[in-house]
Amino acid sequence: MNIQVSVLGQLEVLRGGVAITPSPPKLRQVLALLAVSANSVVRVDELMAELWDGTPPPTATTTLQTYVSHLRKLFGATGRNAPESASVVLHTHRVGYSLTMPPGTLDVQRFTELAQRGRGELENGLLDEAAESLRGALAVWRGPALSDVDPGPVLRGHVARLAESRASVTDQRMEVELMLGRHHQLIGELTTLAEAHPTHEGLHTKLMLALHRSGRRSEALRVFQRLRATLVDRLGLEPGPELQRLHRTLLNGGDETEPAPPLTTQVRPAPSWAEPPAQLPPDLPSFVGRARELAEAEALLTAGPQSAPPVVSVVGPPGVGKSAFCTHVANRVRTRFPHGQLYADLAETEPEEALAGFLRAIRGPNTPLPTELRERSQLFRSWTVQRKVIVVLDNACSAAQIAPLVPSGQGCAVLVACRRRVPFRGAALTVDLAPLGAPESLELLRSVIGAPRVAQDPGSAQTLVELCGGLPLALLAAATRLTLRPHWSIGRLTDRLVSEDQRLRELASGKLDVRASVEANFRLLAGRYRTAFVRLGSLPGGPISVEQAALALKVDEEAAEAVLERLVEFQLAEVASAEPADHSAYFRYRFHPLMQLAARALAAAGVLDERPLGFPLLSAPGDR
């Protein structure tokens, strides 16, 4: 059940809307200090100083540990054994403690998010939006920070920092409201604030401006007189030059010499981001084969407005060219999507970050963005609803990754290269890429190293193609190696590839790495399925039966079939036979020769666990 912690006002802890705030004073101090330092470590010496102000009793360490134990019970989870569902977790570190608080848990987080958004909107000239965001930030406050906690020396510093942040946002909000001409509405609020902060020149300046613009010049002059008297009496200071200048303006009748309010943030005109984003990776110099698959994908993507954006899911074993296929298709149809082409590699970025990249590409680099995934997704869908945009998502592993990144416009489209078969309901077409045939593989080799070089040694070229098993990644890695070594013959490389111990090492060139591609899928599996892949993939020979798999895994045949189907789902194995006439009979399965080599390499690296796997229950997803 979600926990909410509030410090901007009285200290309050709610679980499911029910107050569970602790009452012992020192326990409240510990909680407050951990909360205002959320997601960072508070050292033990800081906690000691806060609780006992430099004179801790002999039992201080034990007492502090007791307080921490009480807080763990309060939140219902410990740092090491916390369930994933725990929203707030108290962690123990070598030098202290930290309170992990996800977004939306602590009121300070919401205040900071809205304040940053407002400042960004102000910088971009979005005054109405900035005023609304800054008002929202201040509305989070329920009174002075930690008003019912008796703070020690450490906590007092945090309370002062929060108060200063509140004052800064208040000052900025007033600036924006005055720029919008809302001086009449501000007079009462500014009067109250000026009385509460009798030496704050910024607030008094704004009150004077609001009064003057409302036709109350004499009252504005009296505000200056009171402030000057207070400053001289309390601090021995005269008002600053900005306030002095405004005072002279009012004495002169407040004509055209009236200054604008002193902005703390430079305001830029609202950006006009006219250039549509074009984020697609460059197309390949030559794309070989896949004519049928290309035609199917292009027909769907260019069919015109549909009830929902078409999503094309591209699947196949590691190294088969899913990313290259999506990039090629998207570049071919890009002119049908004039409002932009967006790209994200989900192996390198989370959906929240991907959306941030999309939105900044669309609306400008300085666009303020919400922090939550849901809000960013809504903003993206709102922008795309009347536009034609194509989105390419690479290395997707789950529907949860894909869903927030799908645009809403009927003229939009999505291409997804999937590391596993993803049960995404919005997919209108699934393209299954198989390894290339021998003619296409030779054509790909010629396109990289040149037809004359292949013609010099056609037999070795054919052997190279066979050893690569039709996987474009393997062929490109081999061709790149030959390009870097123009003095090598193709036969020299094939001699090295014949050795199974060397083949994977030779089929690696920079990012073109067959083993790394296989292991990326392998890491998506739960632990017991990883061991199953290593055991089954290491078996010699061709297709294996369910009976053989059961013997190798030391499980029953039903469990063995479930394991094999899981490996097919994660594209590390494939079905080797047609469906039997008897639907109760089993399929046969096979592993690509390079998958077998990768499995044996993993076994040699110590991944293989010889203990029984224990697959009595296979209903749990176990994806990660």
C-alpha positions as CSV (number, residue, x, y, z in Angstrom):
1,M,0.0,0.0,0.0
2,N,1.4,3.4,-1.0
3,I,3.0,5.6,1.6
4,Q,3.0,9.4,1.4
5,V,5.4,11.6,3.5
6,S,4.8,15.3,4.0
7,V,7.3,17.8,5.5
8,L,6.0,21.0,3.9
9,G,3.9,21.9,6.9
10,Q,3.4,19.5,9.8
11,L,5.2,16.2,9.6
12,E,2.8,13.6,8.3
13,V,3.1,10.0,7.2
14,L,0.1,8.4,5.5
15,R,-0.4,4.8,4.4
16,G,-3.4,4.3,2.2
17,G,-4.7,7.6,3.4
18,V,-4.5,6.6,7.1
19,A,-2.1,8.6,9.3
20,I,0.7,6.6,10.8
21,T,3.0,9.5,11.9
22,P,5.1,8.6,14.9
23,S,4.7,10.7,18.0
24,P,8.0,10.4,20.0
25,P,9.9,13.6,19.5
26,K,13.4,12.2,18.7
27,L,11.9,9.5,16.4
28,R,10.2,12.3,14.5
29,Q,13.5,14.2,14.2
30,V,15.2,11.1,12.7
31,L,12.3,10.6,10.3
32,A,12.3,14.3,9.3
33,L,16.0,14.4,8.7
34,L,15.9,11.2,6.6
35,A,12.9,12.5,4.6
36,V,14.3,15.9,3.8
37,S,17.5,14.1,2.7
38,A,15.5,11.5,0.7
39,N,17.5,9.2,-1.6
40,S,20.8,10.2,-0.2
41,V,22.8,8.9,2.8
42,V,22.6,10.7,6.1
43,R,25.7,9.9,8.1
44,V,25.5,8.6,11.7
45,D,27.4,11.6,13.0
46,E,24.8,13.9,11.5
47,L,22.0,12.0,13.2
48,M,23.9,12.1,16.5
49,A,24.4,15.8,16.2
50,E,20.8,16.4,15.3
51,L,19.5,14.3,18.3
52,W,21.9,15.3,21.0
53,D,23.6,18.5,19.7
54,G,27.2,17.4,20.2
55,T,26.7,15.7,23.6
56,P,25.4,12.1,22.9
57,P,24.8,9.8,25.8
58,P,26.8,6.6,26.2
59,T,23.8,4.7,24.8
60,A,23.4,6.9,21.7
61,T,24.4,4.3,19.1
62,T,21.9,1.7,20.6
63,T,19.2,4.3,20.9
64,L,19.7,5.4,17.2
65,Q,19.5,1.8,16.1
66,T,16.2,1.5,18.0
67,Y,14.8,4.5,16.2
68,V,15.8,3.1,12.9
69,S,14.2,-0.2,13.8
70,H,10.9,1.6,14.6
71,L,11.0,3.4,11.3
72,R,11.5,0.1,9.4
73,K,8.5,-1.3,11.1
74,L,6.6,1.9,10.3
75,F,7.4,1.5,6.5
76,G,7.0,-2.3,6.6
77,A,10.2,-3.2,4.8
78,T,14.0,-3.3,5.4
79,G,16.7,-2.3,3.0
80,R,17.9,-5.7,2.2
81,N,14.7,-7.7,2.3
82,A,12.3,-5.1,0.9
83,P,9.7,-6.4,-1.5
84,E,9.7,-4.6,-4.9
85,S,6.2,-3.2,-4.1
86,A,7.6,-1.3,-1.0
87,S,7.2,2.4,-1.9
88,V,9.5,3.7,0.9
89,V,12.5,1.7,2.0
90,L,15.0,2.5,4.8
91,H,18.5,1.3,3.8
92,T,21.5,0.8,6.0
93,H,24.9,1.9,4.7
94,R,28.4,1.6,6.1
95,V,28.4,5.2,7.3
96,G,24.7,5.9,7.8
97,Y,21.2,5.5,6.5
98,S,19.1,6.5,3.5
99,L,15.4,6.7,2.9
100,T,14.5,5.6,-0.7
101,M,11.4,7.5,-1.7
102,P,10.1,7.0,-5.3
103,P,8.7,9.9,-7.2
104,G,5.4,11.2,-5.9
105,T,6.0,9.9,-2.4
106,L,7.4,13.1,-0.8
107,D,5.7,16.5,-1.0
108,V,9.1,18.2,-1.5
109,Q,9.6,16.2,-4.7
110,R,6.3,17.5,-6.1
111,F,7.1,21.1,-5.1
112,T,10.6,20.9,-6.7
113,E,9.2,19.3,-9.9
114,L,6.5,22.0,-10.3
115,A,9.0,24.8,-9.5
116,Q,11.5,23.6,-12.1
117,R,8.7,23.2,-14.7
118,G,7.6,26.8,-14.0
119,R,11.1,28.2,-14.3
120,G,11.5,26.4,-17.6
121,E,8.2,27.7,-18.9
122,L,9.2,31.2,-17.9
123,E,12.5,30.9,-19.7
124,N,10.6,30.0,-22.8
125,G,8.2,32.8,-22.6
126,L,5.2,30.7,-21.6
127,L,3.9,33.1,-18.9
128,D,0.4,31.6,-18.3
129,E,1.8,28.1,-18.0
130,A,4.7,29.3,-15.7
131,A,2.2,31.1,-13.4
132,E,0.1,28.0,-13.1
133,S,3.1,25.7,-12.4
134,L,4.5,28.1,-9.8
135,R,1.1,28.4,-8.1
136,G,0.8,24.6,-8.1
137,A,4.3,24.4,-6.4
138,L,3.3,26.8,-3.6
139,A,0.0,25.0,-3.1
140,V,1.9,21.9,-2.0
141,W,2.9,23.8,1.2
142,R,0.5,23.4,4.2
143,G,2.5,25.8,6.4
144,P,6.1,26.3,7.5
145,A,8.3,23.2,6.9
146,L,8.2,20.7,9.8
147,S,6.2,23.2,11.9
148,D,5.4,20.6,14.6
149,V,9.0,19.1,14.9
150,D,11.5,20.6,17.3
151,P,14.6,20.7,15.1
152,G,18.1,20.2,16.2
153,P,21.1,22.0,14.5
154,V,21.2,19.8,11.4
155,L,17.5,19.8,10.7
156,R,17.3,23.6,11.3
157,G,19.6,24.0,8.2
158,H,17.2,22.0,6.1
159,V,14.2,23.9,7.3
160,A,15.9,27.2,6.4
161,R,16.8,25.8,3.0
162,L,13.2,24.8,2.3
163,A,11.9,28.2,3.5
164,E,14.3,29.9,1.2
165,S,13.1,27.8,-1.7
166,R,9.6,28.7,-0.9
167,A,10.4,32.4,-0.8
168,S,12.3,32.2,-4.1
169,V,9.4,30.5,-5.8
170,T,6.9,32.9,-4.3
171,D,9.0,35.9,-5.5
172,Q,9.2,34.4,-9.0
173,R,5.5,33.7,-9.1
174,M,4.7,37.3,-8.2
175,E,7.0,38.5,-11.0
176,V,5.1,36.4,-13.5
177,E,1.7,37.5,-12.3
178,L,2.8,41.1,-12.6
179,M,4.0,40.5,-16.1
180,L,0.6,39.2,-16.9
181,G,-1.1,42.3,-15.6
182,R,-2.7,40.7,-12.5
183,H,-1.8,43.5,-10.1
184,H,-5.3,43.9,-8.7
185,Q,-5.5,40.3,-7.6
186,L,-2.0,40.4,-6.0
187,I,-2.3,43.3,-3.6
188,G,-3.9,41.4,-0.7
189,E,-1.5,38.5,-1.0
190,L,1.6,40.8,-1.4
191,T,0.5,42.9,1.6
192,T,0.3,39.8,3.8
193,L,3.7,38.5,2.5
194,A,5.4,41.9,3.1
195,E,4.1,42.0,6.7
196,A,5.4,38.5,7.2
197,H,8.8,39.4,5.7
198,P,9.3,43.1,6.8
199,T,12.9,43.4,5.3
200,H,12.3,41.5,2.0
201,E,12.9,44.1,-0.6
202,G,11.7,42.0,-3.5
203,L,8.3,41.5,-2.1
204,H,7.9,45.2,-1.1
205,T,9.0,46.2,-4.7
206,K,6.3,44.1,-6.1
207,L,3.7,45.4,-3.7
208,M,4.6,48.9,-4.6
209,L,4.3,48.1,-8.3
210,A,0.9,46.4,-7.8
211,L,-0.5,49.4,-5.8
212,H,0.8,51.9,-8.3
213,R,-0.6,50.1,-11.3
214,S,-3.9,49.9,-9.5
215,G,-3.9,53.7,-9.2
216,R,-2.9,53.7,-5.5
217,R,0.4,55.6,-5.7
218,S,0.2,57.2,-2.3
219,E,-0.1,53.7,-0.7
220,A,2.8,52.5,-2.7
221,L,4.9,55.4,-1.3
222,R,3.9,54.6,2.2
223,V,5.1,51.0,1.7
224,F,8.5,52.4,0.8
225,Q,8.6,54.6,3.8
226,R,7.8,51.7,6.2
227,L,10.3,49.4,4.6
228,R,13.1,52.1,4.7
229,A,12.4,52.8,8.4
230,T,12.5,49.1,9.1
231,L,15.8,48.5,7.2
232,V,17.5,51.5,8.9
233,D,16.2,50.6,12.3
234,R,17.0,46.9,12.2
235,L,20.0,46.6,9.9
236,G,21.3,50.1,9.5
237,L,20.9,49.9,5.7
238,E,19.2,52.0,3.1
239,P,17.0,50.3,0.4
240,G,18.8,48.9,-2.6
241,P,19.2,50.8,-5.9
242,E,16.2,49.0,-7.6
243,L,13.8,50.0,-4.9
244,Q,15.3,53.5,-4.8
245,R,14.8,53.8,-8.6
246,L,11.1,52.7,-8.3
247,H,10.6,55.2,-5.4
248,R,11.9,58.1,-7.6
249,T,9.6,57.0,-10.4
250,L,6.6,57.1,-8.1
251,L,7.6,60.5,-6.8
252,N,7.8,61.8,-10.4
253,G,4.3,60.6,-11.1
254,G,5.1,57.1,-12.5
255,D,5.2,58.0,-16.1
256,E,7.0,56.2,-19.0
257,T,10.1,55.9,-16.9
258,E,8.5,53.2,-14.7
259,P,10.8,50.2,-14.6
260,A,9.7,46.6,-15.3
261,P,9.7,44.3,-12.3
262,P,13.2,43.0,-11.7
263,L,13.2,39.5,-13.2
264,T,15.5,36.9,-11.7
265,T,15.1,34.7,-14.8
266,Q,15.8,35.8,-18.3
267,V,12.7,35.4,-20.4
268,R,13.0,34.2,-24.0
269,P,10.3,34.3,-26.6
270,A,8.3,31.1,-26.9
271,P,10.3,28.8,-29.3
272,S,9.0,28.1,-32.7
273,W,10.4,24.6,-33.4
274,A,9.7,24.4,-37.0
275,E,12.0,21.6,-38.1
276,P,10.4,18.2,-37.7
277,P,12.6,15.7,-35.9
278,A,14.6,13.2,-38.1
279,Q,16.1,10.8,-35.7
280,L,16.3,7.7,-37.8
281,P,19.7,6.0,-38.1
282,P,21.1,6.2,-41.6
283,D,20.0,3.5,-44.0
284,L,22.4,0.7,-45.1
285,P,24.3,1.3,-48.3
286,S,22.7,-1.8,-49.7
287,F,20.0,-4.0,-48.2
288,V,19.8,-7.6,-49.3
289,G,16.8,-9.8,-49.5
290,R,13.6,-9.7,-47.4
291,A,11.5,-8.7,-50.4
292,R,8.3,-10.3,-49.1
293,E,8.7,-9.0,-45.6
294,L,9.5,-5.5,-46.8
295,A,6.4,-5.4,-49.0
296,E,4.1,-6.5,-46.2
297,A,5.5,-4.0,-43.7
298,E,5.4,-1.1,-46.2
299,A,1.9,-1.9,-47.3
300,L,0.7,-1.7,-43.8
301,L,2.6,1.5,-42.9
302,T,1.5,3.4,-46.0
303,A,-2.1,2.3,-46.1
304,G,-3.3,5.7,-44.9
305,P,-5.2,6.7,-41.7
306,Q,-6.5,3.8,-39.7
307,S,-8.5,3.4,-36.5
308,A,-5.2,3.2,-34.6
309,P,-1.5,3.7,-35.5
310,P,-0.3,0.4,-37.1
311,V,2.4,-1.3,-35.1
312,V,4.8,-3.6,-36.9
313,S,6.6,-6.0,-34.6
314,V,9.8,-7.6,-36.1
315,V,11.1,-10.8,-34.5
316,G,13.8,-13.3,-35.2
317,P,17.0,-14.9,-33.7
318,P,19.9,-12.7,-32.4
319,G,21.9,-11.4,-35.3
320,V,19.2,-11.9,-38.0
321,G,19.0,-8.2,-38.8
322,K,15.8,-6.9,-37.0
323,S,17.3,-3.5,-36.3
324,A,18.6,-3.1,-39.9
325,F,15.2,-4.2,-41.2
326,C,13.3,-1.6,-39.2
327,T,15.8,1.2,-40.1
328,H,15.5,0.3,-43.8
329,V,11.7,0.2,-43.8
330,A,11.4,3.5,-41.9
331,N,13.8,5.3,-44.2
332,R,11.9,4.0,-47.3
333,V,8.5,5.3,-46.0
334,R,9.8,8.4,-44.2
335,T,8.2,10.8,-46.7
336,R,4.8,9.5,-45.7
337,F,5.4,10.9,-42.2
338,P,6.2,14.6,-42.7
339,H,5.8,15.6,-39.0
340,G,8.8,13.6,-37.9
341,Q,10.7,10.3,-37.6
342,L,11.6,9.3,-34.0
343,Y,14.0,6.6,-32.8
344,A,14.9,5.0,-29.5
345,D,17.1,2.1,-28.5
346,L,15.4,0.6,-25.5
347,A,18.6,-1.4,-24.7
348,E,20.2,1.9,-23.8
349,T,17.4,4.1,-22.6
350,E,14.3,3.7,-20.4
351,P,10.9,4.7,-21.8
352,E,10.9,7.9,-19.6
353,E,14.2,9.0,-21.2
354,A,13.1,8.0,-24.7
355,L,10.0,10.2,-24.3
356,A,12.1,13.1,-23.1
357,G,14.2,12.8,-26.2
358,F,11.1,12.7,-28.4
359,L,9.4,15.7,-26.7
360,R,12.6,17.8,-26.8
361,A,13.1,16.9,-30.5
362,I,9.5,18.0,-31.2
363,R,9.2,21.1,-29.0
364,G,12.7,22.3,-28.5
365,P,15.7,21.5,-26.4
366,N,14.7,23.7,-23.5
367,T,11.1,22.5,-23.2
368,P,10.2,21.8,-19.5
369,L,9.0,18.2,-19.1
370,P,7.0,16.4,-16.4
371,T,9.1,13.8,-14.5
372,E,6.5,10.9,-14.5
373,L,6.3,8.5,-17.4
374,R,2.5,8.6,-17.6
375,E,2.5,12.4,-17.9
376,R,5.2,12.4,-20.6
377,S,3.3,9.7,-22.5
378,Q,0.1,11.8,-22.4
379,L,2.0,14.8,-23.6
380,F,3.4,12.8,-26.5
381,R,0.1,11.4,-27.4
382,S,-1.5,14.8,-27.3
383,W,1.1,16.2,-29.7
384,T,0.8,13.3,-32.1
385,V,-3.0,13.1,-32.3
386,Q,-3.3,15.3,-35.4
387,R,0.1,14.6,-36.9
388,K,1.9,12.0,-39.0
389,V,4.9,10.6,-37.2
390,I,6.8,7.2,-37.5
391,V,8.4,5.8,-34.3
392,V,11.2,3.2,-34.5
393,L,11.8,1.3,-31.3
394,D,14.9,-0.9,-31.2
395,N,15.7,-3.8,-28.8
396,A,12.3,-3.9,-27.1
397,C,11.7,-6.6,-24.5
398,S,8.2,-6.1,-23.1
399,A,4.9,-4.5,-23.9
400,A,5.4,-2.2,-20.9
401,Q,8.4,-0.6,-22.7
402,I,6.5,-0.2,-26.0
403,A,3.0,1.1,-24.8
404,P,4.0,4.6,-23.5
405,L,5.9,5.3,-26.8
406,V,3.1,4.6,-29.2
407,P,1.7,7.8,-30.7
408,S,-2.1,8.4,-30.9
409,G,-2.6,9.9,-34.4
410,Q,-4.3,7.8,-37.0
411,G,-1.7,8.9,-39.5
412,C,1.2,7.7,-37.3
413,A,3.0,4.3,-37.3
414,V,5.4,2.3,-35.2
415,L,8.2,-0.2,-36.0
416,V,9.5,-2.4,-33.2
417,A,12.6,-4.6,-33.3
418,C,11.9,-7.2,-30.5
419,R,14.6,-9.2,-28.7
420,R,11.8,-11.6,-27.7
421,R,8.3,-12.3,-28.9
422,V,6.3,-9.5,-27.1
423,P,2.6,-10.0,-26.6
424,F,1.7,-6.4,-27.5
425,R,-2.1,-6.2,-28.3
426,G,-1.6,-3.2,-30.6
427,A,0.7,-5.1,-33.0
428,A,-1.1,-5.2,-36.4
429,L,1.7,-7.2,-38.1
430,T,4.5,-9.5,-36.8
431,V,7.3,-10.0,-39.3
432,D,9.4,-13.2,-38.7
433,L,12.9,-12.8,-40.0
434,A,14.6,-16.1,-40.8
435,P,18.4,-16.5,-41.6
436,L,19.3,-15.5,-45.2
437,G,19.6,-18.2,-47.8
438,A,22.9,-18.9,-49.5
439,P,22.3,-16.7,-52.6
440,E,21.3,-13.7,-50.4
441,S,24.2,-14.3,-48.0
442,L,26.7,-14.3,-50.9
443,E,25.1,-11.1,-52.2
444,L,25.5,-9.5,-48.8
445,L,29.2,-10.6,-48.7
446,R,29.8,-9.1,-52.1
447,S,28.1,-5.8,-51.1
448,V,30.8,-5.3,-48.4
449,I,34.0,-6.8,-49.7
450,G,33.3,-6.4,-53.4
451,A,32.3,-8.9,-56.1
452,P,35.9,-9.4,-57.5
453,R,37.2,-10.6,-54.1
454,V,34.4,-13.1,-53.8
455,A,35.0,-14.3,-57.4
456,Q,38.7,-14.9,-56.7
457,D,37.7,-17.7,-54.2
458,P,34.1,-18.8,-54.6
459,G,34.6,-22.0,-52.8
460,S,35.9,-20.3,-49.6
461,A,33.1,-17.7,-50.0
462,Q,30.5,-20.5,-50.0
463,T,32.1,-22.0,-46.9
464,L,32.1,-18.7,-45.1
465,V,28.4,-18.3,-45.8
466,E,27.7,-21.7,-44.5
467,L,29.7,-21.1,-41.3
468,C,27.8,-17.9,-40.6
469,G,24.5,-19.8,-40.9
470,G,22.8,-17.0,-42.8
471,L,22.9,-14.5,-39.9
472,P,23.6,-11.1,-41.3
473,L,25.4,-10.0,-38.1
474,A,27.9,-12.9,-38.5
475,L,28.4,-12.2,-42.2
476,L,28.9,-8.5,-41.6
477,A,31.4,-9.2,-38.8
478,A,33.3,-11.6,-41.1
479,A,33.2,-9.2,-44.0
480,T,34.3,-6.3,-41.8
481,R,37.3,-8.4,-40.7
482,L,38.2,-9.0,-44.3
483,T,37.8,-5.3,-45.1
484,L,40.2,-4.4,-42.4
485,R,42.7,-7.0,-43.6
486,P,42.7,-6.6,-47.4
487,H,45.8,-8.8,-47.5
488,W,43.8,-11.8,-46.2
489,S,42.1,-14.2,-48.5
490,I,38.6,-15.4,-47.7
491,G,40.1,-18.9,-47.3
492,R,42.4,-17.6,-44.5
493,L,39.4,-16.4,-42.5
494,T,37.3,-19.6,-43.1
495,D,40.3,-21.7,-41.9
496,R,40.0,-19.8,-38.6
497,L,36.2,-20.1,-38.5
498,V,36.3,-23.9,-39.0
499,S,37.6,-24.2,-35.4
500,E,34.5,-24.0,-33.1
501,D,36.7,-22.7,-30.3
502,Q,37.7,-19.7,-32.5
503,R,34.6,-19.0,-34.5
504,L,32.8,-16.7,-32.1
505,R,36.0,-14.7,-31.4
506,E,36.5,-14.3,-35.2
507,L,32.9,-13.2,-35.7
508,A,33.3,-10.1,-33.6
509,S,34.3,-6.7,-34.9
510,G,33.3,-3.7,-32.8
511,K,29.6,-3.7,-32.3
512,L,29.2,-6.6,-34.7
513,D,29.5,-9.3,-32.1
514,V,27.5,-12.6,-32.5
515,R,28.2,-13.8,-29.0
516,A,27.2,-10.4,-27.4
517,S,24.0,-10.4,-29.4
518,V,23.1,-13.9,-28.2
519,E,24.0,-13.1,-24.6
520,A,21.8,-10.0,-24.7
521,N,18.8,-12.3,-25.2
522,F,20.2,-14.8,-22.7
523,R,20.3,-12.1,-20.0
524,L,16.6,-11.5,-20.4
525,L,15.8,-15.1,-19.1
526,A,15.2,-16.0,-15.5
527,G,18.1,-18.0,-13.9
528,R,16.7,-21.5,-14.4
529,Y,16.0,-20.8,-18.1
530,R,19.5,-19.6,-18.6
531,T,20.8,-22.9,-17.2
532,A,18.4,-24.7,-19.5
533,F,19.6,-22.8,-22.6
534,V,23.3,-23.7,-21.7
535,R,22.5,-27.4,-21.2
536,L,20.3,-27.9,-24.2
537,G,22.2,-25.6,-26.5
538,S,25.4,-27.4,-25.7
539,L,24.0,-30.8,-26.8
540,P,25.7,-32.0,-30.0
541,G,23.8,-32.9,-33.2
542,G,20.7,-31.6,-34.8
543,P,17.1,-31.1,-33.7
544,I,16.2,-32.5,-30.2
545,S,13.1,-34.0,-29.0
546,V,11.2,-33.2,-25.8
547,E,12.2,-36.6,-24.5
548,Q,15.9,-35.7,-25.0
549,A,15.4,-32.3,-23.3
550,A,13.7,-33.9,-20.3
551,L,16.7,-36.3,-19.8
552,A,19.2,-33.4,-20.2
553,L,17.3,-31.2,-17.7
554,K,16.3,-34.0,-15.4
555,V,12.7,-32.9,-15.4
556,D,9.5,-34.5,-16.8
557,E,8.5,-34.0,-20.4
558,E,5.8,-31.5,-19.8
559,A,8.3,-29.3,-18.0
560,A,10.9,-29.8,-20.7
561,E,8.4,-28.7,-23.4
562,A,7.6,-25.6,-21.4
563,V,11.3,-24.8,-21.1
564,L,11.8,-25.3,-24.9
565,E,8.8,-23.1,-25.7
566,R,10.2,-20.4,-23.4
567,L,13.5,-20.5,-25.3
568,V,11.6,-20.2,-28.6
569,E,9.8,-17.2,-27.2
570,F,13.1,-15.6,-26.4
571,Q,14.4,-16.4,-29.9
572,L,17.2,-18.6,-28.6
573,A,15.7,-21.8,-30.2
574,E,13.3,-22.6,-33.0
575,V,10.7,-25.2,-33.8
576,A,12.3,-27.7,-36.2
577,S,9.2,-29.7,-37.3
578,A,5.6,-29.1,-38.4
579,E,2.8,-29.5,-36.0
580,P,2.2,-33.2,-35.4
581,A,-1.1,-34.7,-36.7
582,D,-1.7,-35.8,-33.1
583,H,-2.1,-32.6,-31.2
584,S,-1.0,-34.2,-28.0
585,A,2.4,-35.1,-29.6
586,Y,5.5,-32.9,-29.2
587,F,7.3,-30.7,-31.7
588,R,11.0,-31.1,-32.2
589,Y,13.3,-28.1,-31.6
590,R,16.7,-27.0,-32.8
591,F,19.4,-24.4,-32.0
592,H,21.2,-22.4,-34.7
593,P,24.9,-23.6,-34.9
594,L,26.1,-20.2,-33.6
595,M,23.6,-20.4,-30.7
596,Q,25.1,-23.8,-29.9
597,L,28.6,-22.3,-29.9
598,A,27.4,-19.4,-27.6
599,A,25.8,-21.9,-25.2
600,R,29.1,-23.9,-25.0
601,A,31.0,-20.7,-24.4
602,L,28.7,-19.9,-21.6
603,A,29.1,-23.4,-20.2
604,A,32.8,-23.0,-20.3
605,A,32.5,-19.7,-18.5
606,G,30.8,-21.5,-15.6
607,V,27.1,-20.6,-16.2
608,L,26.1,-24.3,-16.3
609,D,24.6,-25.5,-13.0
610,E,24.7,-29.2,-12.6
611,R,22.0,-29.3,-9.9
612,P,18.4,-30.3,-10.8
613,L,16.6,-27.3,-12.2
614,G,13.4,-27.9,-10.4
615,F,10.7,-26.9,-12.8
616,P,7.6,-28.2,-10.9
617,L,5.8,-24.9,-11.5
618,L,6.2,-23.1,-14.8
619,S,3.2,-20.7,-14.6
620,A,5.3,-17.8,-13.3
621,P,6.5,-15.5,-16.1
622,G,10.1,-15.4,-14.8
623,D,11.2,-13.0,-17.6
624,R,13.8,-11.3,-15.5
